[in-house]
Amino acid sequence: MTYVEVDLLPDDPGGASAFLEGAFRTCAAAVPVKVGAVTVLVGLVLSDHGARTAATAAAFLTPGRVAWVVLDGRAWTTAERDHALDTIVAHLS
């Protein structure tokens, strides 16, 4: 798992949130999913463990912070993926 978190400046003058949203929609074909009160863009990217496998990628968009995660390595079960996303949302809240 790879995780990155960025604190945003007030009003996000550099547009980091919009950039992250565009990148995930374009590069990972991400679609919005609600996890708690947070909109999470969930899609697929190429795995670091082989060009023929995909890894789940998710971007978390909150007013003060953005974060993204790639769930890679062995195949993640739905329950494991959901638990990871829920844990990240709890951390960001």
N, CA, C and O atoms as a DFTB+ gen file, in Angstrom:
372 C
 N C O
     1  1       0.844      -1.166       0.000
     2  2       0.000       0.000       0.000
     3  2       0.891       1.230       0.000
     4  3       1.868       1.313       0.743
     5  1       0.533       2.182      -0.847
     6  2       1.194       3.475      -0.885
     7  2       0.178       4.522      -0.478
     8  3      -0.954       4.517      -0.963
     9  1       0.581       5.433       0.423
    10  2      -0.347       6.448       0.923
    11  2       0.349       7.797       0.929
    12  3       1.493       7.915       1.365
    13  1      -0.358       8.823       0.436
    14  2       0.151      10.188       0.435
    15  2      -0.959      11.099       0.937
    16  3      -2.124      10.939       0.572
    17  1      -0.583      12.054       1.778
    18  2      -1.550      13.011       2.318
    19  2      -0.956      14.411       2.201
    20  3       0.224      14.618       2.483
    21  1      -1.785      15.374       1.780
    22  2      -1.328      16.748       1.588
    23  2      -2.294      17.695       2.291
    24  3      -3.501      17.650       2.051
    25  1      -1.754      18.561       3.167
    26  2      -2.554      19.632       3.759
    27  2      -2.684      20.738       2.731
    28  3      -1.701      21.134       2.105
    29  1      -3.899      21.235       2.558
    30  2      -4.144      22.292       1.576
    31  2      -4.067      23.666       2.231
    32  3      -4.437      23.828       3.394
    33  1      -3.590      24.647       1.487
    34  2      -3.655      26.025       1.941
    35  2      -5.117      26.469       1.920
    36  3      -5.917      25.906       1.173
    37  1      -5.476      27.462       2.722
    38  2      -6.866      27.931       2.689
    39  2      -7.302      28.281       1.263
    40  3      -6.572      28.945       0.527
    41  1      -8.471      27.837       0.896
    42  2      -9.050      28.048      -0.438
    43  2      -8.258      27.382      -1.556
    44  3      -8.540      27.629      -2.729
    45  1      -7.277      26.546      -1.231
    46  2      -6.518      25.765      -2.226
    47  2      -6.120      26.605      -3.447
    48  3      -6.536      26.292      -4.563
    49  1      -5.316      27.676      -3.255
    50  2      -5.006      28.579      -4.366
    51  2      -4.255      27.915      -5.523
    52  3      -4.332      28.384      -6.659
    53  1      -3.539      26.840      -5.247
    54  2      -2.818      26.155      -6.313
    55  2      -3.657      25.141      -7.071
    56  3      -3.214      24.591      -8.080
    57  1      -4.863      24.893      -6.588
    58  2      -5.748      23.963      -7.275
    59  2      -5.351      22.499      -7.130
    60  3      -5.625      21.691      -8.018
    61  1      -4.708      22.150      -6.017
    62  2      -4.246      20.769      -5.824
    63  2      -5.409      19.776      -5.843
    64  3      -5.302      18.697      -6.426
    65  1      -6.505      20.142      -5.211
    66  2      -7.652      19.238      -5.161
    67  2      -8.221      18.985      -6.557
    68  3      -8.506      17.844      -6.921
    69  1      -8.384      20.051      -7.330
    70  2      -8.906      19.900      -8.698
    71  2      -7.944      19.097      -9.567
    72  3      -8.376      18.288     -10.389
    73  1      -6.641      19.318      -9.388
    74  2      -5.650      18.567     -10.153
    75  2      -5.737      17.077      -9.823
    76  3      -5.734      16.232     -10.719
    77  1      -5.814      16.767      -8.524
    78  2      -5.886      15.366      -8.106
    79  2      -7.152      14.703      -8.648
    80  3      -7.115      13.572      -9.132
    81  1      -8.267      15.420      -8.562
    82  2      -9.516      14.873      -9.083
    83  2      -9.401      14.598     -10.583
    84  3      -9.794      13.526     -11.042
    85  1      -8.875      15.539     -11.341
    86  2      -8.720      15.346     -12.785
    87  2      -7.791      14.195     -13.119
    88  3      -8.073      13.406     -14.021
    89  1      -6.685      14.096     -12.396
    90  2      -5.721      13.017     -12.638
    91  2      -6.349      11.655     -12.382
    92  3      -6.160      10.726     -13.167
    93  1      -7.093      11.531     -11.292
    94  2      -7.699      10.239     -10.979
    95  2      -8.812       9.884     -11.955
    96  3      -8.955       8.724     -12.342
    97  1      -9.597      10.875     -12.353
    98  2     -10.666      10.588     -13.323
    99  2     -10.079      10.190     -14.677
   100  3     -10.590       9.283     -15.334
   101  1      -9.007      10.867     -15.096
   102  2      -8.406      10.605     -16.405
   103  2      -7.530       9.360     -16.408
   104  3      -7.673       8.501     -17.278
   105  1      -6.631       9.258     -15.446
   106  2      -5.619       8.194     -15.475
   107  2      -6.076       6.879     -14.847
   108  3      -5.577       5.813     -15.208
   109  1      -7.016       6.947     -13.915
   110  2      -7.465       5.727     -13.234
   111  2      -8.923       5.411     -13.541
   112  3      -9.482       4.461     -12.991
   113  1      -9.545       6.206     -14.421
   114  2     -10.976       6.044     -14.727
   115  2     -11.790       5.974     -13.432
   116  3     -12.732       5.190     -13.316
   117  1     -11.406       6.810     -12.466
   118  2     -12.019       6.782     -11.141
   119  2     -13.434       7.337     -11.169
   120  3     -13.754       8.257     -11.921
   121  1     -14.257       6.754     -10.335
   122  2     -15.639       7.204     -10.176
   123  2     -15.845       7.566      -8.705
   124  3     -15.201       6.994      -7.826
   125  1     -16.750       8.524      -8.439
   126  2     -16.961       8.929      -7.049
   127  2     -17.760       7.901      -6.257
   128  3     -18.739       7.336      -6.743
   129  1     -17.321       7.678      -5.041
   130  2     -17.980       6.787      -4.091
   131  2     -18.015       7.529      -2.758
   132  3     -17.037       8.182      -2.395
   133  1     -19.108       7.440      -2.033
   134  2     -19.180       8.047      -0.708
   135  2     -18.689       7.044       0.325
   136  3     -19.195       5.925       0.403
   137  1     -17.709       7.446       1.111
   138  2     -17.246       6.648       2.244
   139  2     -17.450       7.548       3.459
   140  3     -16.702       8.505       3.661
   141  1     -18.447       7.244       4.254
   142  2     -18.838       8.164       5.323
   143  2     -19.303       9.453       4.675
   144  3     -20.144       9.435       3.776
   145  1     -18.761      10.565       5.125
   146  2     -19.140      11.875       4.573
   147  2     -18.151      12.364       3.524
   148  3     -18.269      13.494       3.051
   149  1     -17.184      11.541       3.154
   150  2     -16.113      11.949       2.245
   151  2     -16.336      11.354       0.855
   152  3     -16.663      10.176       0.715
   153  1     -16.153      12.188      -0.166
   154  2     -16.173      11.694      -1.538
   155  2     -14.809      11.090      -1.843
   156  3     -13.776      11.741      -1.689
   157  1     -14.823       9.846      -2.273
   158  2     -13.589       9.130      -2.616
   159  2     -13.693       8.740      -4.084
   160  3     -14.681       8.139      -4.505
   161  1     -12.675       9.083      -4.857
   162  2     -12.625       8.666      -6.258
   163  2     -11.869       7.348      -6.316
   164  3     -10.704       7.281      -5.925
   165  1     -12.527       6.296      -6.802
   166  2     -11.931       4.964      -6.815
   167  2     -11.802       4.491      -8.257
   168  3     -12.756       4.538      -9.034
   169  1     -10.595       4.034      -8.595
   170  2     -10.336       3.531      -9.936
   171  2      -9.234       2.494      -9.915
   172  3      -8.887       1.952      -8.866
   173  1      -8.687       2.225     -11.092
   174  2      -7.638       1.217     -11.225
   175  2      -6.426       1.810     -11.933
   176  3      -6.560       2.624     -12.847
   177  1      -5.246       1.392     -11.498
   178  2      -3.982       1.766     -12.137
   179  2      -3.175       0.490     -12.349
   180  3      -3.484      -0.554     -11.775
   181  1      -2.154       0.584     -13.166
   182  2      -1.291      -0.579     -13.359
   183  2      -0.542      -0.896     -12.074
   184  3      -0.049      -0.004     -11.383
   185  1      -0.468      -2.162     -11.778
   186  2       0.242      -2.618     -10.591
   187  2       1.741      -2.498     -10.786
   188  3       2.245      -2.614     -11.903
   189  1       2.444      -2.265      -9.700
   190  2       3.914      -2.301      -9.741
   191  2       4.429      -3.734      -9.810
   192  3       5.628      -3.965      -9.968
   193  1       3.523      -4.684      -9.691
   194  2       3.914      -6.093      -9.657
   195  2       3.610      -6.824     -10.956
   196  3       3.538      -8.052     -10.972
   197  1       3.433      -6.096     -12.025
   198  2       3.202      -6.722     -13.314
   199  2       2.249      -5.906     -14.154
   200  3       1.203      -5.467     -13.676
   201  1       2.607      -5.706     -15.393
   202  2       1.822      -4.846     -16.278
   203  2       0.453      -5.423     -16.597
   204  3      -0.413      -4.706     -17.099
   205  1       0.241      -6.686     -16.320
   206  2      -1.048      -7.297     -16.654
   207  2      -2.013      -7.327     -15.484
   208  3      -3.104      -7.888     -15.592
   209  1      -1.626      -6.733     -14.373
   210  2      -2.519      -6.698     -13.222
   211  2      -2.823      -5.245     -12.864
   212  3      -2.062      -4.331     -13.183
   213  1      -3.939      -5.067     -12.202
   214  2      -4.356      -3.724     -11.814
   215  2      -4.380      -3.620     -10.294
   216  3      -4.530      -4.613      -9.582
   217  1      -4.229      -2.390      -9.823
   218  2      -4.318      -2.097      -8.395
   219  2      -5.385      -1.028      -8.195
   220  3      -5.550      -0.137      -9.027
   221  1      -6.098      -1.126      -7.097
   222  2      -7.091      -0.106      -6.764
   223  2      -6.382       1.162      -6.328
   224  3      -5.457       1.119      -5.516
   225  1      -6.818       2.294      -6.870
   226  2      -6.308       3.597      -6.474
   227  2      -7.484       4.434      -6.009
   228  3      -8.551       4.398      -6.622
   229  1      -7.305       5.187      -4.934
   230  2      -8.396       5.999      -4.406
   231  2      -7.865       7.363      -3.991
   232  3      -6.807       7.471      -3.372
   233  1      -8.615       8.399      -4.340
   234  2      -8.290       9.771      -3.951
   235  2      -9.370      10.265      -3.001
   236  3     -10.561      10.112      -3.267
   237  1      -8.948      10.856      -1.896
   238  2      -9.837      11.359      -0.859
   239  2      -9.799      12.883      -0.916
   240  3      -8.737      13.488      -0.769
   241  1     -10.959      13.499      -1.129
   242  2     -11.030      14.944      -1.307
   243  2     -11.800      15.562      -0.144
   244  3     -13.020      15.422      -0.057
   245  1     -11.090      16.242       0.743
   246  2     -11.724      16.953       1.849
   247  2     -11.328      18.420       1.740
   248  3     -10.348      18.734       1.065
   249  1     -12.058      19.323       2.382
   250  2     -11.746      20.745       2.243
   251  2     -10.335      21.128       2.705
   252  3      -9.716      22.008       2.106
   253  1      -9.822      20.494       3.745
   254  2      -8.514      20.882       4.269
   255  2      -7.363      20.003       3.859
   256  3      -6.203      20.399       3.973
   257  1      -7.670      18.802       3.377
   258  2      -6.614      17.857       3.006
   259  2      -7.086      16.988       1.853
   260  3      -8.278      16.731       1.685
   261  1      -6.136      16.552       1.079
   262  2      -6.398      15.511       0.090
   263  2      -5.420      14.378       0.374
   264  3      -4.345      14.588       0.936
   265  1      -5.811      13.186      -0.021
   266  2      -4.937      12.033       0.158
   267  2      -5.219      11.058      -0.966
   268  3      -6.282      11.087      -1.586
   269  1      -4.260      10.204      -1.215
   270  2      -4.501       9.127      -2.163
   271  2      -3.745       7.890      -1.725
   272  3      -2.725       7.959      -1.039
   273  1      -4.284       6.753      -2.149
   274  2      -3.745       5.464      -1.773
   275  2      -3.777       4.548      -2.991
   276  3      -4.684       4.630      -3.820
   277  1      -2.786       3.684      -3.087
   278  2      -2.778       2.614      -4.082
   279  2      -2.681       1.303      -3.307
   280  3      -1.728       1.080      -2.560
   281  1      -3.661       0.454      -3.491
   282  2      -3.700      -0.836      -2.815
   283  2      -3.140      -1.873      -3.781
   284  3      -3.843      -2.372      -4.660
   285  1      -1.878      -2.181      -3.601
   286  2      -1.155      -3.010      -4.558
   287  2      -0.594      -4.232      -3.847
   288  3      -0.872      -4.457      -2.669
   289  1       0.186      -5.008      -4.559
   290  2       0.751      -6.231      -4.009
   291  2      -0.151      -7.392      -4.379
   292  3      -0.571      -7.522      -5.528
   293  1      -0.442      -8.217      -3.420
   294  2      -1.374      -9.328      -3.675
   295  2      -2.772      -8.763      -3.871
   296  3      -3.013      -7.588      -3.594
   297  1      -3.677      -9.576      -4.337
   298  2      -5.058      -9.133      -4.527
   299  2      -5.695      -8.816      -3.171
   300  3      -5.586      -9.596      -2.225
   301  1      -6.355      -7.670      -3.094
   302  2      -7.063      -7.261      -1.880
   303  2      -8.510      -7.748      -1.988
   304  3      -9.128      -7.629      -3.046
   305  1      -9.046      -8.292      -0.903
   306  2     -10.453      -8.662      -0.909
   307  2     -11.292      -7.386      -0.808
   308  3     -10.786      -6.323      -0.448
   309  1     -12.567      -7.508      -1.129
   310  2     -13.470      -6.361      -0.998
   311  2     -13.509      -5.874       0.442
   312  3     -13.487      -4.668       0.691
   313  1     -13.566      -6.797       1.387
   314  2     -13.603      -6.430       2.809
   315  2     -12.328      -5.696       3.217
   316  3     -12.387      -4.711       3.953
   317  1     -11.175      -6.170       2.742
   318  2      -9.907      -5.498       3.064
   319  2      -9.857      -4.104       2.456
   320  3      -9.430      -3.148       3.104
   321  1     -10.299      -3.994       1.204
   322  2     -10.308      -2.686       0.546
   323  2     -11.226      -1.725       1.279
   324  3     -10.842      -0.588       1.553
   325  1     -12.429      -2.168       1.599
   326  2     -13.384      -1.317       2.293
   327  2     -12.847      -0.889       3.660
   328  3     -13.018       0.261       4.063
   329  1     -12.206      -1.802       4.365
   330  2     -11.629      -1.474       5.673
   331  2     -10.531      -0.414       5.526
   332  3     -10.461       0.521       6.323
   333  1      -9.691      -0.557       4.526
   334  2      -8.626       0.435       4.297
   335  2      -9.225       1.807       3.997
   336  3      -8.783       2.809       4.560
   337  1     -10.216       1.863       3.125
   338  2     -10.844       3.145       2.784
   339  2     -11.538       3.759       3.988
   340  3     -11.425       4.962       4.220
   341  1     -12.262       2.939       4.765
   342  2     -12.924       3.440       5.966
   343  2     -11.913       3.986       6.980
   344  3     -12.160       5.015       7.609
   345  1     -10.793       3.309       7.137
   346  2      -9.764       3.738       8.087
   347  2      -9.159       5.066       7.671
   348  3      -8.919       5.929       8.515
   349  1      -8.913       5.240       6.396
   350  2      -8.359       6.503       5.900
   351  2      -9.350       7.641       6.084
   352  3      -8.969       8.734       6.504
   353  1     -10.614       7.394       5.774
   354  2     -11.637       8.424       5.976
   355  2     -11.718       8.820       7.450
   356  3     -11.830      10.005       7.764
   357  1     -11.663       7.857       8.344
   358  2     -11.699       8.150       9.788
   359  2     -10.500       9.016      10.183
   360  3     -10.626       9.929      11.000
   361  1      -9.354       8.724       9.604
   362  2      -8.145       9.504       9.884
   363  2      -8.280      10.941       9.369
   364  3      -7.839      11.879      10.032
   365  1      -8.880      11.113       8.208
   366  2      -9.007      12.445       7.616
   367  2     -10.114      13.280       8.255
   368  3     -10.121      14.505       8.132
   369  1     -11.032      12.631       8.924
   370  2     -12.190      13.352       9.513
   371  2     -11.808      14.061      10.797
   372  3     -12.650      14.709      11.418
